Amino acid sequence: MVNVQRAQTRVYAKSADESGYREPLAEHTINDIKAGRQLVANLPFGQARKRQIGRDLDLCLAFHDLGKAATGFQASLEKDAPYWGHRHEILSAAAAAFTGANDSIVFAVLTHHKTLPSDGVTIHGCLPFAELPYGDHIAYQGWQDMSKQWYDNNGALIGEWQKICEYIGRLDLLARGLGLTPLSENMTRWLERNSQTKDFPFNRGNMYRY
């Protein structure tokens, strides 16, 4: 049986490839940031707007896989291991919120794989409602299990996080530490399908600078 409680000295982003190499979380994230920066550089906007988008995208990518540190997720990367059964991006979003990231960053991290919780009509590809860390959900067993597994591996994650923060020049994030916090009330409204805002003017983004 796979021991999902075993903490590690490294955190990995993926299972081993055909050569047996396992990509560490920091390496995977930095490669994503490089690709994101190349994408932003090719956008048909002025330099000021591209810098703004680039800063936000750096943060989204820096945070997006932090939840993979959970010991259960790490155990699931082993050959023939069972599926973990939880969503790593939920932990990633809670970690982003802990640092004070604005809601637009947290929302992007939370929804980078799955969409809004099901409304009973849209079912497939949705985030599991019961695992979302709303204020009244943090006592739920699913969230308790996920968060414990993440904190169990926090020591290994710090090393990966330091490399990421150094790469994007945000040592202030490192100084804030790593933790998990419930989603804001504003975020809970964003996740309700029947109250979705249809669009946001670009200049409203200035309200969410981080």
N, C-alpha and C positions, 0 to 999 in steps of 0.2 A: 504494500500500500504506500502511496505517495504521502510523505509527511508535509502537510501544507503549512505547518507552523515553524519550519526551520528557516531561520534568518540566514542571509548570505553576506558575502563580502563585496559582491558586485550585483548590480541590477541589470537585467537583460531585456531587450525590447522584443526579440523574436526567438523562435526555436532555432536550433543549429541548422545551417545550410548543408548542402551535399558534402562539403569539405569538412564539416564538423565545427565550423566557426559560428559562434554566437555573438551577435552584435550588441555591445553594451548600450544602455539607455542613452548615455550622453552622446556617444558616437552617432546613434540613430537620429537623435534630436538635432544635433548640429548639422547633419546632412540634410535634414528637412528644412532647417533654417536657411542653409545655403541655397536650396532649391527655391524657397519662398522669396528670398532676396532677388534671385534671378528673374522670377516671375514679376515682381514689383518693378524692377528696372525696365521691363519691356512694356509696362502699362502706358497708354497714350495720355498721360497726365503731366502736368508741370512738376518741377522738382519738389516744391513745397508739399504738394498733395502726396506725392510718392513717398516722401520722408515720413509723413504722418501715417500713411497706410503701412509702411514698412515697420515702423515702431510697434504698431498694434499687432501686425502679423508675427513679428519676432516673439512677442509675449504669448500669443496664442500657441505658437509652435513650441516655445520653451515649456509651457505648462502641459501640453496636450496628452502626454503619456506618463506623467508622474504617477498616476494610479497603478501602473504596471508593477510598481514596487511591491504590491501586496504579495505576501508569501504564497497565497493560493494561485495567483496569476503566474508567479515565477515557477511554481511546481507544475503548472499546466504546460509549460514550455518543454518539459522533459519528453523524451521519446515514449510514445504510447500512453502518455498521461491522460487522465480524463479531463474533459472541458471544465473550466473553473465555474462557470454558471453565473458570473456577475459581470457588470460593465465597468471596465477600468476607467473610462472617461468620466464617470460620476465622481470617483475619487479625485481624478485630476482637476475637475471643476471645483470641488470643495477645497483642494489645496490652493488653487488660484485665488479663490475667495479669501482664504486665510491670509494671504499676503496683502490684501487690500485691492486686488485687481478689480477694475470696474465691471459692471454687469454685462456689458457687451462682450468683453473678453471671456468672462466666465461662461456666457451663453454659447459662444463659438466653440469653446473647449468641450462643453457638455454635449453638444449636438454634432460633433465631427464624425461620428459613426451612425448614430441612430437619431430618429426624429422625435417629435413631441410625444408624450405619453398617449396611449390609445384612448379614443373617445367611444370605443365599442364598435365603431364602423371601420376606422383605420386601425388595423391590428398589427400587421407585419412591419418590422423595422422600427418599432417604437421603443423608447426608453421605458424600463419597468418603473411604474409609479411608486411602488412600495419601497424601492431602494433609494429614491431621491431624498437627499438630506434636507427636507423641510424642517422647520423648527419642531413640529409635532411628530416627525418620523424618526428622529435620532434615537428613540428608544426601540425602534423596530429591530427584530433579530437580524434581518438581512443586512441592514446598515451597520449594526453592531459587529457582525462577523467581518464585513468588508474592512471597516475602519481599524479593527484590532489587527487584522493581517497586515494592513498598511503600516501601522505604527510599529509592529513587530520588526519590520525591515527598514525602519527609518534611518538607522545608522548607516546602512549600505547606500541608501538613496542620497544622503547628504554629499557623498563624494561625487556622484553623478551630477547632482544639482549644482555643485560648485563649478564644475567644468562648463555647464550650460550657462550659468550666470556670468562667468568670466568671458565666454565667447561673445555674448551680446552686450557686454559692458554694463551689467546691472548687479554690481556687488551689493547694492542696497537691498535687493531681493534676498540675497544670501543672509544678510544681517537680520532680516525679519524672521528667519527660521522656517521650519516646515511644520505644518499642522493641517487640520481639517476643520471646516466651519460650515454650519448650515447655509443654504442658499438664502439670499435676501427675499423679502416680500415682493420686491419688484420682479425678481426672477421667477417667482412662483406664478405671477400673473402672465409673464411671457410664455410660460409652459402650458397655459390653458388654451386648448384649441379653439374654443368658442369665443375667445376675446383677443384674437391675434390682430396686431396692428398691420395694416396692409403695406405700408412703406415708411421709411424714415428719410427726411431730407439729409443730404450729405453734411450740411453745416451743423446739424444736431449732434454729429459725432463729437463736436467740441465740448459737449456736456459730459462726455465720458472719458476724457483724457486721463491717463493713468501716470 
